[in-house]
Amino acid sequence: MRHVQFQTQISDLSHDGRGVARVDGKAVFVADALPGEHVRARIVRRHRQFDEAQCIEVLQASNERVAPRCPHYGVCGGCALQHLAPPAQIAAKQRVLAENFARIGKVEPQRWLPPLTAEPWGYRRRARLSVKHVPKKGKTLVGFRERDPRFVADLSRCEVLDSALGEKLDALGALLNSLEGAAAIPQIEFSAGDDQRALVFRHLQPLSPADRGRLTAFGREHGFAILLQPGGTDSVQALFPENVRLHYRLDDLDLDFAPLDFVQVNARLNAKMIAHALQLLDPQPHDRVLDLFCGLGNFSLPIARRVGFVCGVEGEAGLIERARGNAERSGIANAEFVVGDLAADPRGSAWARSSFGKWLLDPPRTGAAALLEHLPDKCVRRVVYVSCHPGSLARDAGTLVQRHGFGLSAAGVMDMFPHTAHVESIAVFDRDA
């Protein structure tokens, strides 16, 4: 029954950006279809509770439909919403956040914050590109995974990558095709600092001197630092130039990061997000602030400029090392950074026994459930929670409100990943005196 064609009306947008329809009483998720549209689609996969389909013709288009900018859209899996106008993307993400709050957390914000947005093109300063040597095609493919993740999309350009790389994917593909050891390269990591762009080539076999020369020549010609990764993340070594420094500026702060470090993908939105978070945190000169999942000090160091003391806690020792170095170079002496397992019971840790009036949380997609089993204590009056997953935020919001006595004062979405279905958000929790 796969590939059966049908016509249907699209009633909603799913959390992953597909249109939602009902056909003979069964839910169908239709890729590339928008709410309010009448479409012709074909079934691509059947399940017991729902079916998956692909839109093949729009018979009546939504007013919010736009032409995708990228020539690879629809094949490449990097974007899911280029066919939806950016303001409508934001509205869809806000609906997802509100539904998660209501369904999972059983909470509702007292007020909705205006969405935080920035330029929606050329925004990615971090990316992992897949590489696949295909002898039958006589070439090596480089790009994001296709919508069918078994395959690598053969990209000539990318509209959401920093233009330093997004406009040079053809040249990168030509480089890979020239390498003797192309079949031993499964991925390339891209990182863009303010002054330098870096490519990290993961390779499973040693590269020949000739290949190393070709990589160096590519870096010199196109303005990339070239690094090699023969093993784990600690095996990264510079090939060209000898010294590589990646960093980004935040007002009077200058933050170094390593090529494989976690940094916020969208540099322009990151700067806006930090200013937004500081406004919501309302830092005062006497405040003691705890920054959990602090990374390399992205929030901690701007906060430290405004408060009495900041403690940043992070599970990855390398990021803590970078945070300490960033603080020292910026002349910040009122910030302490410690390594801590934030997925375990924290109550034996010195930082957990200290008194903080305000928290900033920026956890991974899994959220902060383990931490919130035991903390925050009664001294914490305000929590600002930066989230990259609406489901875990909603779950943790329910815990903060129902178990720890906070109110969900405000929440809103932040468009860290335009043209994708990723929902980044920020929420403020207050505990009455």
MOUR-V293304 format. One record per residue. N is the residue number from 1. RES is the residue in three letters. PSI is psi as a letter, one per 40 degrees, with the letter a starting at -180 (999 if undefined). OMEGA is omega in radians with two decimals (* if undefined). D_LAST is the distance of its C-alpha to the last C-alpha in Angstrom with 2 decimals. Layout:
# MOUR-V293304
N&RES&PSI&OMEGA&D_LAST / N&RES&PSI&OMEGA&D_LAST
This chain:
# MOUR-V293304
1&MET&e&3.07&61.70 / 2&ARG&i&3.12&59.99 / 3&HIS&e&3.03&60.72 / 4&VAL&h&3.14&61.19 / 5&GLN&i&3.13&60.59 / 6&PHE&i&3.02&58.92 / 7&GLN&i&-3.12&57.45 / 8&THR&i&3.05&53.98 / 9&GLN&h&-3.14&51.21 / 10&ILE&h&-3.04&47.92 / 11&SER&d&-3.01&44.90 / 12&ASP&i&3.07&41.91 / 13&LEU&h&-3.11&40.92 / 14&SER&i&-3.12&39.94 / 15&HIS&d&3.13&37.21 / 16&ASP&e&3.00&40.01 / 17&GLY&e&3.10&41.50 / 18&ARG&i&3.06&44.39 / 19&GLY&i&-3.13&45.41 / 20&VAL&h&3.09&45.00 / 21&ALA&i&3.00&47.87 / 22&ARG&h&-3.13&49.21 / 23&VAL&h&-3.08&52.90 / 24&ASP&f&3.08&54.51 / 25&GLY&e&-3.09&51.10 / 26&LYS&h&3.12&50.07 / 27&ALA&h&3.08&47.36 / 28&VAL&h&3.10&48.88 / 29&PHE&h&-2.98&47.08 / 30&VAL&h&3.12&49.19 / 31&ALA&h&3.06&48.89 / 32&ASP&f&3.06&49.23 / 33&ALA&i&-3.04&48.78 / 34&LEU&i&3.11&46.20 / 35&PRO&h&-3.13&44.76 / 36&GLY&e&-3.10&47.26 / 37&GLU&i&2.95&50.23 / 38&HIS&h&-3.00&53.42 / 39&VAL&i&2.88&54.73 / 40&ARG&h&-3.08&57.46 / 41&ALA&i&3.06&56.21 / 42&ARG&i&3.11&57.60 / 43&ILE&h&3.08&56.23 / 44&VAL&e&3.14&55.74 / 45&ARG&h&3.14&54.14 / 46&ARG&i&3.06&53.83 / 47&HIS&i&-3.11&51.32 / 48&ARG&d&-3.04&50.99 / 49&GLN&d&-3.08&47.90 / 50&PHE&i&3.05&48.34 / 51&ASP&i&3.06&50.79 / 52&GLU&i&-3.07&50.54 / 53&ALA&i&3.10&52.62 / 54&GLN&h&3.06&53.52 / 55&CYS&h&3.11&53.98 / 56&ILE&e&3.07&57.56 / 57&GLU&h&3.06&57.90 / 58&VAL&h&-3.09&55.60 / 59&LEU&d&3.05&57.46 / 60&GLN&h&-2.98&54.91 / 61&ALA&i&3.00&52.37 / 62&SER&i&3.05&48.79 / 63&ASN&e&-3.11&48.23 / 64&GLU&e&3.10&45.62 / 65&ARG&h&3.07&48.23 / 66&VAL&i&3.11&49.30 / 67&ALA&h&3.08&51.95 / 68&PRO&i&-3.13&50.65 / 69&ARG&d&-2.98&51.33 / 70&CYS&h&3.11&52.15 / 71&PRO&e&-3.11&55.70 / 72&HIS&e&-3.09&54.48 / 73&TYR&h&-3.10&51.82 / 74&GLY&d&3.05&52.35 / 75&VAL&d&3.12&53.80 / 76&CYS&h&-3.14&51.29 / 77&GLY&e&-3.11&48.10 / 78&GLY&d&-3.13&45.97 / 79&CYS&i&3.13&44.98 / 80&ALA&e&-2.97&44.53 / 81&LEU&f&3.14&43.72 / 82&GLN&e&-3.14&46.06 / 83&HIS&e&-3.13&47.68 / 84&LEU&h&-3.12&44.49 / 85&ALA&h&-3.09&43.56 / 86&PRO&d&3.10&40.53 / 87&PRO&d&3.11&38.41 / 88&ALA&d&3.03&39.16 / 89&GLN&d&-3.13&38.24 / 90&ILE&d&-3.13&34.74 / 91&ALA&d&3.12&34.46 / 92&ALA&d&-3.14&35.68 / 93&LYS&d&3.10&33.13 / 94&GLN&d&3.09&30.27 / 95&ARG&d&3.11&31.73 / 96&VAL&d&-3.14&31.83 / 97&LEU&d&-3.13&28.14 / 98&ALA&d&3.14&27.21 / 99&GLU&d&3.12&29.60 / 100&ASN&d&3.08&28.19 / 101&PHE&d&-3.08&24.60 / 102&ALA&d&-3.00&26.01 / 103&ARG&d&-3.03&28.60 / 104&ILE&d&-3.05&27.08 / 105&GLY&e&-3.06&23.30 / 106&LYS&f&3.14&23.25 / 107&VAL&i&3.09&20.56 / 108&GLU&h&3.13&20.83 / 109&PRO&i&3.04&19.12 / 110&GLN&d&3.04&17.64 / 111&ARG&i&3.10&20.04 / 112&TRP&h&3.09&22.91 / 113&LEU&i&3.06&23.43 / 114&PRO&i&3.14&27.00 / 115&PRO&i&3.13&29.10 / 116&LEU&h&-3.07&29.83 / 117&THR&i&3.05&33.59 / 118&ALA&a&3.12&36.36 / 119&GLU&h&-3.01&40.16 / 120&PRO&e&-3.13&40.99 / 121&TRP&i&3.09&44.23 / 122&GLY&f&-2.98&45.09 / 123&TYR&e&-3.00&41.51 / 124&ARG&h&3.05&41.89 / 125&ARG&e&3.06&42.04 / 126&ARG&h&3.08&41.99 / 127&ALA&i&3.00&44.21 / 128&ARG&h&3.13&46.21 / 129&LEU&h&3.06&49.65 / 130&SER&i&3.12&51.88 / 131&VAL&h&-3.14&55.54 / 132&LYS&h&3.06&58.37 / 133&HIS&h&-3.07&62.01 / 134&VAL&g&-3.09&64.13 / 135&PRO&d&-3.10&67.81 / 136&LYS&d&3.11&69.01 / 137&LYS&e&-3.13&67.59 / 138&GLY&f&-3.11&68.77 / 139&LYS&i&3.08&65.45 / 140&THR&h&-3.12&62.00 / 141&LEU&i&3.06&59.04 / 142&VAL&h&-3.13&55.78 / 143&GLY&a&3.00&52.67 / 144&PHE&i&3.03&49.73 / 145&ARG&i&3.02&50.43 / 146&GLU&i&3.05&51.94 / 147&ARG&d&2.92&50.24 / 148&ASP&h&-2.95&52.36 / 149&PRO&e&3.06&50.86 / 150&ARG&e&-3.01&54.19 / 151&PHE&i&3.08&55.52 / 152&VAL&h&3.11&54.79 / 153&ALA&h&-3.13&54.87 / 154&ASP&g&-3.00&57.59 / 155&LEU&h&3.00&55.81 / 156&SER&d&3.08&57.64 / 157&ARG&i&3.10&54.50 / 158&CYS&h&-3.05&50.79 / 159&GLU&e&-3.13&48.93 / 160&VAL&e&3.05&45.40 / 161&LEU&i&2.91&46.25 / 162&ASP&h&-3.00&46.19 / 163&SER&d&3.11&49.57 / 164&ALA&d&3.07&50.91 / 165&LEU&d&-3.05&51.28 / 166&GLY&d&-3.13&51.04 / 167&GLU&e&-3.07&54.28 / 168&LYS&f&-3.14&56.09 / 169&LEU&d&3.05&55.86 / 170&ASP&d&-3.14&59.58 / 171&ALA&d&3.10&60.34 / 172&LEU&d&3.09&58.13 / 173&GLY&d&3.11&59.99 / 174&ALA&d&3.07&63.30 / 175&LEU&d&-3.11&62.28 / 176&LEU&d&3.13&61.47 / 177&ASN&d&-3.13&64.78 / 178&SER&e&-3.04&66.58 / 179&LEU&h&3.05&65.17 / 180&GLU&d&-3.07&67.34 / 181&GLY&f&-3.09&64.26 / 182&ALA&d&-3.09&62.37 / 183&ALA&e&-3.12&62.38 / 184&ALA&e&-3.13&60.39 / 185&ILE&h&-3.11&57.47 / 186&PRO&d&-3.08&54.90 / 187&GLN&i&3.06&52.10 / 188&ILE&h&3.07&51.16 / 189&GLU&h&3.11&47.68 / 190&PHE&h&3.06&47.02 / 191&SER&h&3.13&44.51 / 192&ALA&h&2.93&44.34 / 193&GLY&a&-3.13&42.97 / 194&ASP&d&-3.02&43.16 / 195&ASP&e&-3.06&46.66 / 196&GLN&i&3.06&48.09 / 197&ARG&h&-3.07&48.43 / 198&ALA&i&3.02&49.15 / 199&LEU&h&3.11&50.84 / 200&VAL&h&-3.11&50.64 / 201&PHE&h&3.02&53.59 / 202&ARG&h&3.12&53.13 / 203&HIS&h&-3.04&56.63 / 204&LEU&e&3.07&57.87 / 205&GLN&i&3.10&61.20 / 206&PRO&i&3.11&62.16 / 207&LEU&i&-3.12&62.96 / 208&SER&i&3.05&66.43 / 209&PRO&d&3.13&67.05 / 210&ALA&d&3.12&68.19 / 211&ASP&d&3.11&64.93 / 212&ARG&d&3.08&62.91 / 213&GLY&d&3.12&65.08 / 214&ARG&d&3.11&64.43 / 215&LEU&d&3.12&60.66 / 216&THR&d&-3.14&60.88 / 217&ALA&d&3.11&63.08 / 218&PHE&d&3.14&60.63 / 219&GLY&d&-3.13&57.72 / 220&ARG&d&-3.08&59.83 / 221&GLU&d&-2.99&61.10 / 222&HIS&e&3.03&57.85 / 223&GLY&f&3.11&55.37 / 224&PHE&i&2.83&53.54 / 225&ALA&h&-3.11&52.73 / 226&ILE&h&3.10&54.22 / 227&LEU&i&-3.14&52.85 / 228&LEU&i&3.11&54.18 / 229&GLN&g&-3.12&52.39 / 230&PRO&e&-3.09&54.98 / 231&GLY&b&-3.14&52.51 / 232&GLY&a&-3.06&48.79 / 233&THR&d&-3.13&46.13 / 234&ASP&e&-3.13&47.01 / 235&SER&e&-3.07&50.63 / 236&VAL&h&-3.13&50.09 / 237&GLN&i&-3.12&52.54 / 238&ALA&h&3.01&53.48 / 239&LEU&d&3.12&56.91 / 240&PHE&h&-0.26&56.86 / 241&PRO&a&-3.09&56.01 / 242&GLU&d&3.14&55.82 / 243&ASN&h&-3.14&52.37 / 244&VAL&h&3.07&49.69 / 245&ARG&h&3.04&46.41 / 246&LEU&h&3.13&43.82 / 247&HIS&i&3.02&40.84 / 248&TYR&i&-3.07&38.69 / 249&ARG&i&3.00&37.16 / 250&LEU&g&-3.04&33.68 / 251&ASP&b&-3.09&34.05 / 252&ASP&e&3.12&34.97 / 253&LEU&i&3.13&34.28 / 254&ASP&h&-3.00&37.08 / 255&LEU&h&3.04&36.34 / 256&ASP&i&2.99&39.20 / 257&PHE&i&3.11&39.47 / 258&ALA&i&-3.03&42.23 / 259&PRO&d&-3.13&44.25 / 260&LEU&e&3.12&42.79 / 261&ASP&i&2.95&39.16 / 262&PHE&h&2.90&36.41 / 263&VAL&i&3.11&35.53 / 264&GLN&h&-3.00&34.12 / 265&VAL&d&-2.99&37.26 / 266&ASN&h&-3.04&36.80 / 267&ALA&d&-3.09&36.77 / 268&ARG&d&3.14&36.31 / 269&LEU&d&3.12&33.36 / 270&ASN&d&3.13&31.84 / 271&ALA&d&3.09&31.72 / 272&LYS&d&-3.11&30.08 / 273&MET&d&-3.14&27.58 / 274&ILE&d&3.11&26.50 / 275&ALA&d&3.13&26.03 / 276&HIS&d&-3.13&24.09 / 277&ALA&d&3.11&21.78 / 278&LEU&d&3.10&21.20 / 279&GLN&d&-3.13&20.37 / 280&LEU&d&3.12&17.78 / 281&LEU&d&3.14&16.31 / 282&ASP&f&-3.08&16.22 / 283&PRO&h&3.12&17.30 / 284&GLN&i&-3.05&17.07 / 285&PRO&d&-3.10&19.61 / 286&HIS&e&-3.01&17.36 / 287&ASP&i&2.91&15.76 / 288&ARG&h&-3.00&16.94 / 289&VAL&h&3.07&17.54 / 290&LEU&h&3.13&19.10 / 291&ASP&h&-3.07&21.70 / 292&LEU&h&-2.97&23.03 / 293&PHE&f&-2.92&26.54 / 294&CYS&e&-3.12&27.00 / 295&GLY&b&-3.09&30.77 / 296&LEU&e&3.05&32.58 / 297&GLY&f&-3.08&29.62 / 298&ASN&d&3.06&29.54 / 299&PHE&d&-3.02&25.80 / 300&SER&d&-3.01&25.27 / 301&LEU&d&3.02&27.78 / 302&PRO&d&3.10&26.70 / 303&ILE&d&-3.07&23.08 / 304&ALA&d&3.11&24.55 / 305&ARG&e&-2.97&26.11 / 306&ARG&e&-3.03&22.77 / 307&VAL&i&3.13&20.53 / 308&GLY&d&-3.06&21.05 / 309&PHE&i&3.06&21.70 / 310&VAL&h&2.97&22.12 / 311&CYS&h&3.09&23.25 / 312&GLY&h&-3.13&25.18 / 313&VAL&h&-3.07&26.26 / 314&GLU&i&-3.10&29.21 / 315&GLY&d&-3.06&31.78 / 316&GLU&h&-3.04&34.84 / 317&ALA&d&-3.14&36.23 / 318&GLY&d&3.11&38.18 / 319&LEU&d&3.09&35.18 / 320&ILE&d&3.08&33.44 / 321&GLU&d&3.11&36.70 / 322&ARG&d&3.14&36.73 / 323&ALA&d&3.13&33.09 / 324&ARG&d&3.11&33.99 / 325&GLY&d&3.12&37.13 / 326&ASN&d&3.11&35.38 / 327&ALA&d&-3.10&32.92 / 328&GLU&d&-3.14&35.88 / 329&ARG&d&-3.12&37.99 / 330&SER&e&3.13&35.24 / 331&GLY&f&-3.13&34.74 / 332&ILE&h&-3.09&31.13 / 333&ALA&e&-3.09&30.48 / 334&ASN&f&3.10&26.68 / 335&ALA&h&3.08&26.69 / 336&GLU&h&-3.13&27.53 / 337&PHE&h&-3.08&28.91 / 338&VAL&i&3.04&29.51 / 339&VAL&h&3.13&31.30 / 340&GLY&i&3.10&29.37 / 341&ASP&h&-3.06&30.13 / 342&LEU&e&3.04&27.19 / 343&ALA&e&-3.13&29.00 / 344&ALA&i&3.09&28.93 / 345&ASP&h&-3.02&26.62 / 346&PRO&e&-2.89&24.97 / 347&ARG&e&3.08&23.70 / 348&GLY&e&-3.09&26.76 / 349&SER&i&-3.14&26.25 / 350&ALA&d&-3.12&25.28 / 351&TRP&d&-3.14&22.93 / 352&ALA&d&3.13&21.07 / 353&ARG&e&3.13&20.69 / 354&SER&i&-3.08&19.35 / 355&SER&h&3.08&15.81 / 356&PHE&h&3.14&14.69 / 357&GLY&d&-3.09&11.55 / 358&LYS&i&3.09&13.24 / 359&TRP&i&2.81&16.00 / 360&LEU&h&-3.14&19.01 / 361&LEU&h&3.07&21.09 / 362&ASP&g&-3.01&24.69 / 363&PRO&i&3.01&26.43 / 364&PRO&a&-3.05&30.00 / 365&ARG&d&-3.11&31.03 / 366&THR&e&3.10&30.22 / 367&GLY&a&-3.01&26.48 / 368&ALA&f&-3.04&24.14 / 369&ALA&d&-3.10&24.50 / 370&ALA&d&3.13&25.55 / 371&LEU&d&-3.06&22.70 / 372&LEU&e&2.99&20.05 / 373&GLU&d&-2.98&21.82 / 374&HIS&d&-3.09&20.28 / 375&LEU&i&0.11&17.48 / 376&PRO&i&3.10&14.80 / 377&ASP&a&-3.01&13.36 / 378&LYS&e&3.14&9.89 / 379&CYS&d&-3.05&9.83 / 380&VAL&h&-3.12&10.14 / 381&ARG&d&-3.09&7.58 / 382&ARG&h&3.05&10.60 / 383&VAL&h&2.98&14.03 / 384&VAL&h&-2.99&17.11 / 385&TYR&h&3.07&19.87 / 386&VAL&h&-2.96&23.49 / 387&SER&i&3.01&25.80 / 388&CYS&e&3.10&29.58 / 389&HIS&h&-3.04&29.78 / 390&PRO&d&3.14&28.19 / 391&GLY&d&3.14&28.79 / 392&SER&d&3.05&26.95 / 393&LEU&d&-3.13&24.00 / 394&ALA&d&3.09&23.89 / 395&ARG&d&-3.11&24.17 / 396&ASP&d&3.06&21.38 / 397&ALA&d&3.10&19.15 / 398&GLY&d&3.13&19.84 / 399&THR&d&-3.13&18.87 / 400&LEU&d&-3.09&15.50 / 401&VAL&d&-2.97&14.69 / 402&GLN&d&-3.11&16.57 / 403&ARG&d&-3.01&16.30 / 404&HIS&e&2.99&13.13 / 405&GLY&f&3.07&10.71 / 406&PHE&i&2.92&10.47 / 407&GLY&i&3.08&11.75 / 408&LEU&g&-3.01&14.91 / 409&SER&d&-3.06&14.33 / 410&ALA&i&3.08&17.84 / 411&ALA&i&3.09&20.99 / 412&GLY&i&-3.12&24.56 / 413&VAL&i&3.07&27.81 / 414&MET&h&-3.01&29.49 / 415&ASP&g&3.13&33.28 / 416&MET&d&-3.08&33.91 / 417&PHE&g&3.10&37.10 / 418&PRO&i&3.08&38.92 / 419&HIS&e&3.01&41.72 / 420&THR&i&3.12&40.31 / 421&ALA&e&3.12&38.22 / 422&HIS&h&-3.13&35.53 / 423&VAL&h&3.02&32.06 / 424&GLU&i&-3.06&29.67 / 425&SER&i&3.11&26.20 / 426&ILE&i&-3.11&22.74 / 427&ALA&i&3.14&19.37 / 428&VAL&h&3.12&15.78 / 429&PHE&h&-3.14&12.92 / 430&ASP&i&3.06&9.24 / 431&ARG&h&-3.11&6.46 / 432&ASP&i&3.11&3.78 / 433&ALA&999&*&0.00
